Amino acid sequence: MASKDPARVNYLSSLVAQKTTQVPVASGQQVLSIGNYVVKVKLGTPGQTMFMVLDTSNDVAWVPCSDCTGCSATTFSPNASSSYGSLDCSLRQCTQVRGRSCPARKAAACSFNHSYGGDSSFSANLVQDSLTLANDVIPKFAFGCINTMSGKSVPPQGLLSLGRGPMSLLSQSGALYSGVFSYCLPSFKSYYFSGSLKLGPVGQPKNIKTTPLLKNPYRPSLYYVNLTGVSVGRVRVPIAPVYLEFNPDRGAGTIIDSGTVVTRFVEPVYEAIQNEFVKQVKGPFATIGVFETCFDALENAEPPLITLHFEGLSMKLPMENSYLHTSAGSLACLAVAPVPTNVNAAMNIIANLQQQNHRILFDVANSRLGIAREACN
């Protein structure tokens, strides 16, 4: 009986708790003067630190590389990395990049062009190198090495893709993270890397309310959820279901997105919310930029909170997620806006301002999305 103990002791000693992969996240407003959130990563060998935008709706990562025309001062230097390599047009990765440009010669470098933010664009070559996230190293991670950039919307130190496509971080990391990640975005006013991107199932919240995560073949990269309604204060806003329902044939529905700054609703939904809001808040009302419902905060010390109702859970937005205060005077604005009229989106977007200080869990493997309050300022 005792002779079996050594094997048992070896087994017990192997039961070491897996460590959580947690990568620091900060407000891009404070770090790079942009409206997105950035994650601190390292590229290459030895690692070069980059502050890449956290983007759940993009499939291909990219960074500005040295000798780039129109890029910022901080770039990735391929020549300084011993693990860097280029990818040519004959490889499978190249066929999975949108906007690729390949000549007849398959041995040519895989180049591609992207537009970003509506008014900017860049050209890049598809390359590979080691990506370090906390203590995890993902070898031969494929990304775009930008050589030309125009416009002011492209994130100055690149973008980390967390979409659902074959070139995203989740797809390239294989079984390492089991199709699971979450993040907590601090207030856009926070100066520190106090937010976090948690990768893999270990360390994720156990008792978290979830809603089904839907996949839309019309826009396969995006994370769709079933938004069933919106409340202003205690009043459930009357909204025709057709403007909220998930429609895979035309891409309609609601997505969760870390890259959009302000939550956007299709016009009928936005107007219904706005109409109920003005019933409960004392005017007069003003327009500032995209915000059409601004009011005197001194006259309305406790304006109604906004609640987003999803299938299986409700997300009651705290004051800082519902309103933005102007830098001068006493005006505050309801922090939602209509979908731009020149965009054929037909979808509602739950943006990063409304996600502040919440743990947003993406369990792609089990098709569920979790939401829970978490202070990460």
C-alpha positions as CSV (number, residue, x, y, z in Angstrom):
1,M,0.0,0.0,0.0
2,A,2.8,2.4,0.9
3,S,4.7,1.7,-2.3
4,K,2.1,3.6,-4.2
5,D,2.7,6.8,-2.1
6,P,5.5,8.3,-4.2
7,A,3.4,8.3,-7.3
8,R,0.6,9.9,-5.2
9,V,3.0,12.6,-3.8
10,N,4.2,13.4,-7.3
11,Y,0.6,13.8,-8.4
12,L,-0.3,16.1,-5.5
13,S,2.8,18.2,-6.1
14,S,1.7,18.8,-9.7
15,L,-1.5,20.4,-8.7
16,V,-0.1,23.9,-8.9
17,A,-2.8,26.6,-9.5
18,Q,-2.6,28.1,-13.0
19,K,-1.7,31.7,-13.0
20,T,-4.0,34.4,-14.5
21,T,-2.7,36.2,-17.5
22,Q,-3.4,39.8,-16.7
23,V,-2.2,42.6,-19.0
24,P,-2.4,46.3,-17.9
25,V,-5.0,48.5,-19.6
26,A,-5.1,52.3,-19.4
27,S,-7.2,55.2,-20.8
28,G,-5.7,56.2,-24.2
29,Q,-7.0,59.7,-23.4
30,Q,-4.3,60.1,-20.7
31,V,-1.6,58.0,-22.3
32,L,-1.8,59.0,-26.0
33,S,-4.5,61.6,-26.2
34,I,-6.9,59.3,-28.0
35,G,-10.4,58.1,-27.1
36,N,-9.6,54.4,-27.1
37,Y,-8.1,52.2,-24.4
38,V,-4.6,50.9,-24.7
39,V,-3.0,47.7,-23.5
40,K,0.7,47.4,-22.7
41,V,2.4,44.6,-24.7
42,K,5.9,43.7,-26.0
43,L,6.8,42.8,-29.5
44,G,10.0,41.1,-30.7
45,T,13.0,39.6,-29.1
46,P,14.1,41.4,-26.9
47,G,10.6,42.8,-26.3
48,Q,9.8,46.4,-27.4
49,T,7.0,48.0,-25.4
50,M,4.1,49.3,-27.3
51,F,0.8,50.8,-26.1
52,M,-1.7,49.1,-28.6
53,V,-5.4,50.0,-28.8
54,L,-7.6,47.2,-27.4
55,D,-10.1,46.6,-30.2
56,T,-12.8,43.8,-30.1
57,S,-14.0,44.5,-33.7
58,N,-10.8,44.1,-35.6
59,D,-9.2,40.8,-36.8
60,V,-5.7,41.9,-37.7
61,A,-3.2,43.5,-35.4
62,W,-0.8,46.2,-36.6
63,V,1.9,48.5,-35.4
64,P,3.8,51.4,-37.0
65,C,7.3,50.2,-38.0
66,S,10.6,52.1,-38.3
67,D,11.0,54.3,-41.4
68,C,7.2,54.6,-41.6
69,T,6.0,57.7,-43.5
70,G,3.4,59.7,-41.5
71,C,3.7,57.6,-38.3
72,S,4.3,58.8,-34.8
73,A,7.8,58.9,-33.2
74,T,7.3,55.6,-31.3
75,T,7.6,52.7,-33.8
76,F,8.5,49.0,-33.7
77,S,12.0,48.3,-35.0
78,P,12.1,44.9,-37.0
79,N,15.9,45.1,-37.2
80,A,16.3,45.1,-33.4
81,S,14.4,41.8,-33.1
82,S,16.0,38.4,-33.6
83,S,12.6,36.6,-34.0
84,Y,11.2,38.9,-36.7
85,G,10.2,37.5,-40.0
86,S,8.3,38.5,-43.1
87,L,5.3,36.6,-44.6
88,D,4.8,36.3,-48.3
89,C,1.8,35.9,-50.6
90,S,2.0,32.1,-50.8
91,L,1.1,31.6,-47.1
92,R,-2.3,31.0,-45.6
93,Q,-2.2,34.0,-43.3
94,C,-2.0,36.3,-46.3
95,T,-5.3,35.0,-47.8
96,Q,-7.0,35.9,-44.5
97,V,-6.1,39.6,-44.6
98,R,-8.7,42.0,-46.0
99,G,-7.4,44.5,-48.5
100,R,-4.3,42.4,-49.5
101,S,-2.3,43.1,-52.6
102,C,-0.3,40.3,-54.2
103,P,1.3,40.3,-57.6
104,A,1.6,37.2,-59.7
105,R,4.8,36.2,-57.9
106,K,3.7,34.2,-54.8
107,A,7.1,34.8,-53.2
108,A,6.4,38.6,-53.0
109,A,5.7,40.2,-49.6
110,C,2.1,40.1,-48.4
111,S,1.0,43.8,-48.4
112,F,-2.4,45.2,-47.5
113,N,-4.2,48.5,-47.2
114,H,-6.7,49.4,-44.5
115,S,-8.9,52.4,-43.8
116,Y,-9.6,53.4,-40.2
117,G,-11.9,55.8,-38.4
118,G,-13.5,57.0,-41.6
119,D,-10.8,59.6,-42.4
120,S,-7.5,57.7,-42.2
121,S,-5.7,54.8,-43.9
122,F,-2.5,52.9,-43.9
123,S,-0.5,50.4,-45.9
124,A,1.4,47.6,-44.3
125,N,3.3,44.3,-44.9
126,L,2.2,41.2,-43.1
127,V,5.0,40.0,-40.8
128,Q,5.5,37.8,-37.7
129,D,7.3,38.1,-34.4
130,S,6.9,37.2,-30.8
131,L,4.1,38.9,-28.8
132,T,4.5,39.0,-25.1
133,L,1.4,39.5,-22.9
134,A,2.3,39.7,-19.2
135,N,4.4,36.4,-18.9
136,D,3.0,34.7,-21.9
137,V,4.9,34.6,-25.2
138,I,3.1,33.9,-28.4
139,P,5.7,33.0,-31.0
140,K,5.3,33.8,-34.7
141,F,2.3,36.2,-34.1
142,A,1.2,37.6,-37.4
143,F,0.5,41.4,-37.6
144,G,0.8,44.3,-40.0
145,C,4.0,46.3,-40.1
146,I,2.8,49.8,-41.2
147,N,5.0,51.6,-43.7
148,T,2.7,54.5,-44.7
149,M,0.0,56.2,-42.8
150,S,-2.3,59.2,-43.6
151,G,-4.9,60.9,-41.4
152,K,-5.1,61.3,-37.7
153,S,-7.4,58.5,-36.6
154,V,-5.0,55.6,-36.8
155,P,-3.8,54.6,-33.2
156,P,-0.3,56.0,-33.0
157,Q,1.2,52.8,-31.5
158,G,-0.9,50.2,-33.2
159,L,-3.9,48.0,-32.5
160,L,-4.3,44.6,-30.8
161,S,-7.1,42.6,-32.5
162,L,-9.6,40.8,-30.3
163,G,-12.2,40.2,-33.0
164,R,-13.6,36.8,-34.0
165,G,-11.6,36.3,-37.3
166,P,-8.8,33.8,-38.1
167,M,-6.1,36.5,-37.6
168,S,-7.2,37.8,-34.2
169,L,-5.3,37.2,-31.0
170,L,-7.8,34.5,-29.9
171,S,-7.4,32.6,-33.1
172,Q,-3.6,32.9,-33.2
173,S,-3.1,31.9,-29.6
174,G,-4.9,28.6,-30.3
175,A,-5.7,26.6,-27.1
176,L,-3.7,28.9,-24.9
177,Y,-6.7,31.0,-23.8
178,S,-9.5,28.6,-24.8
179,G,-11.5,31.3,-26.5
180,V,-12.0,33.3,-23.3
181,F,-11.0,36.9,-22.3
182,S,-12.3,39.8,-20.3
183,Y,-11.4,43.4,-19.6
184,C,-12.1,46.1,-17.1
185,L,-11.8,49.6,-18.5
186,P,-11.0,52.4,-16.0
187,S,-12.5,55.8,-16.2
188,F,-11.3,57.8,-19.2
189,K,-10.0,60.3,-16.7
190,S,-7.8,57.7,-14.9
191,Y,-4.0,58.4,-15.3
192,Y,-2.8,54.9,-14.5
193,F,-2.7,51.4,-16.0
194,S,-5.3,50.3,-13.4
195,G,-7.5,48.4,-15.9
196,S,-6.8,44.9,-17.0
197,L,-7.2,42.4,-19.9
198,K,-7.5,38.9,-18.5
199,L,-6.8,36.1,-21.0
200,G,-8.0,32.5,-20.6
201,P,-10.6,30.9,-18.3
202,V,-8.4,31.1,-15.1
203,G,-9.1,34.0,-12.9
204,Q,-12.4,35.0,-14.6
205,P,-15.4,35.9,-12.3
206,K,-17.4,32.8,-11.4
207,N,-20.7,34.3,-10.4
208,I,-21.3,36.7,-13.3
209,K,-24.6,37.2,-15.1
210,T,-24.4,36.4,-18.8
211,T,-26.3,36.9,-22.0
212,P,-26.0,34.8,-25.2
213,L,-23.2,35.9,-27.5
214,L,-24.5,35.9,-31.0
215,K,-22.6,35.5,-34.3
216,N,-23.7,37.3,-37.4
217,P,-22.5,35.9,-40.8
218,Y,-23.1,39.3,-42.3
219,R,-20.5,40.9,-40.0
220,P,-18.6,37.8,-38.7
221,S,-15.9,39.7,-36.8
222,L,-18.3,41.4,-34.4
223,Y,-19.7,40.4,-31.0
224,Y,-23.5,40.6,-31.1
225,V,-25.8,40.4,-28.1
226,N,-29.6,40.6,-27.8
227,L,-30.5,44.0,-26.5
228,T,-34.2,43.8,-25.4
229,G,-34.8,47.3,-24.2
230,V,-33.6,50.5,-22.5
231,S,-34.9,52.3,-19.4
232,V,-34.6,56.0,-18.5
233,G,-34.9,56.1,-14.7
234,R,-37.8,53.8,-13.8
235,V,-39.5,54.1,-17.2
236,R,-39.0,51.4,-19.8
237,V,-38.8,53.2,-23.1
238,P,-41.3,52.1,-25.7
239,I,-39.2,50.8,-28.6
240,A,-40.5,48.8,-31.6
241,P,-38.8,45.4,-31.4
242,V,-37.8,45.6,-35.1
243,Y,-35.2,48.2,-34.2
244,L,-33.5,46.0,-31.6
245,E,-33.9,42.5,-33.0
246,F,-30.9,40.5,-34.2
247,N,-31.1,40.0,-38.0
248,P,-28.2,37.9,-39.5
249,D,-29.4,38.6,-43.1
250,R,-28.7,42.3,-42.9
251,G,-26.3,42.7,-39.9
252,A,-28.9,44.4,-37.7
253,G,-28.8,44.1,-33.9
254,T,-26.5,45.2,-31.1
255,I,-22.8,44.8,-30.7
256,I,-20.4,45.2,-27.7
257,D,-17.3,47.2,-28.9
258,S,-14.3,48.4,-27.1
259,G,-13.1,50.7,-29.9
260,T,-16.2,53.0,-30.2
261,V,-16.2,55.8,-27.6
262,V,-19.9,56.7,-27.3
263,T,-22.8,54.3,-27.4
264,R,-24.8,54.7,-30.6
265,F,-28.4,53.8,-31.4
266,V,-30.2,53.6,-34.7
267,E,-32.4,56.8,-35.1
268,P,-35.8,55.4,-33.9
269,V,-34.2,53.9,-30.7
270,Y,-32.2,57.1,-30.0
271,E,-35.3,59.3,-30.5
272,A,-37.4,57.2,-28.1
273,I,-34.7,57.4,-25.4
274,Q,-34.3,61.2,-26.0
275,N,-38.0,61.8,-25.8
276,E,-38.3,60.0,-22.5
277,F,-35.3,61.7,-21.1
278,V,-36.6,65.3,-21.8
279,K,-39.8,64.4,-20.0
280,Q,-37.8,63.7,-16.8
281,V,-35.2,66.4,-16.9
282,K,-35.7,70.1,-16.6
283,G,-34.6,72.1,-19.7
284,P,-33.6,74.1,-21.7
285,F,-31.5,71.7,-23.7
286,A,-28.5,72.4,-25.9
287,T,-26.3,70.5,-28.4
288,I,-22.6,70.1,-28.0
289,G,-20.8,68.1,-30.8
290,V,-22.5,64.7,-31.2
291,F,-24.5,65.2,-27.9
292,E,-27.9,66.6,-28.6
293,T,-29.3,66.4,-25.0
294,C,-27.2,68.7,-22.8
295,F,-28.7,70.3,-19.7
296,D,-27.9,72.4,-16.7
297,A,-26.4,70.0,-14.1
298,L,-27.1,72.5,-11.3
299,E,-30.8,72.4,-12.0
300,N,-30.8,68.6,-12.3
301,A,-28.6,67.3,-9.5
302,E,-29.8,63.7,-9.9
303,P,-30.7,63.1,-13.5
304,P,-32.2,59.6,-14.3
305,L,-29.8,56.7,-14.8
306,I,-29.9,54.7,-18.0
307,T,-30.4,50.9,-17.9
308,L,-29.6,48.6,-20.8
309,H,-31.7,45.4,-20.8
310,F,-30.2,42.3,-22.4
311,E,-31.5,38.8,-22.6
312,G,-30.8,37.4,-19.1
313,L,-29.3,40.5,-17.5
314,S,-29.7,44.3,-17.0
315,M,-26.8,46.8,-17.0
316,K,-27.6,49.8,-14.9
317,L,-25.2,52.5,-15.9
318,P,-23.7,54.6,-13.0
319,M,-23.6,58.4,-13.3
320,E,-20.2,58.6,-14.9
321,N,-21.2,56.1,-17.6
322,S,-24.5,57.9,-18.4
323,Y,-23.4,61.6,-18.5
324,L,-20.4,63.7,-19.6
325,H,-19.8,67.1,-17.9
326,T,-18.4,70.0,-20.0
327,S,-15.0,71.3,-19.0
328,A,-16.4,74.8,-18.5
329,G,-19.8,75.8,-17.0
330,S,-22.4,73.6,-15.5
331,L,-23.6,71.8,-18.6
332,A,-23.8,68.0,-18.7
333,C,-24.8,65.8,-21.6
334,L,-26.6,62.5,-22.0
335,A,-23.7,60.3,-23.2
336,V,-25.4,58.5,-26.1
337,A,-25.7,59.6,-29.7
338,P,-27.5,58.4,-32.9
339,V,-25.7,56.3,-35.5
340,P,-24.2,58.7,-38.1
341,T,-26.6,59.3,-41.0
342,N,-23.9,58.6,-43.6
343,V,-23.2,55.1,-42.2
344,N,-25.2,52.1,-43.3
345,A,-24.8,50.3,-40.0
346,A,-28.4,49.3,-39.0
347,M,-26.9,48.3,-35.7
348,N,-26.6,49.6,-32.1
349,I,-23.2,49.9,-30.5
350,I,-22.5,49.6,-26.8
351,A,-19.3,51.6,-26.6
352,N,-16.4,51.9,-24.1
353,L,-17.7,55.0,-22.2
354,Q,-20.7,52.9,-21.0
355,Q,-18.4,50.0,-20.2
356,Q,-16.1,51.9,-17.8
357,N,-15.6,50.1,-14.4
358,H,-17.3,46.9,-15.5
359,R,-15.8,43.5,-16.1
360,I,-16.9,42.4,-19.6
361,L,-16.4,38.7,-20.1
362,F,-16.2,37.2,-23.6
363,D,-16.6,33.4,-23.5
364,V,-16.5,32.7,-27.2
365,A,-16.2,29.0,-26.7
366,N,-19.5,28.8,-24.8
367,S,-21.2,31.7,-26.7
368,R,-21.9,33.9,-23.8
369,L,-21.0,37.4,-22.7
370,G,-20.9,38.4,-19.0
371,I,-21.2,41.8,-17.4
372,A,-20.5,42.8,-13.8
373,R,-19.6,46.0,-11.9
374,E,-15.9,46.2,-11.0
375,A,-14.0,49.3,-9.9
376,C,-10.7,49.4,-11.8
377,N,-9.9,53.2,-11.6
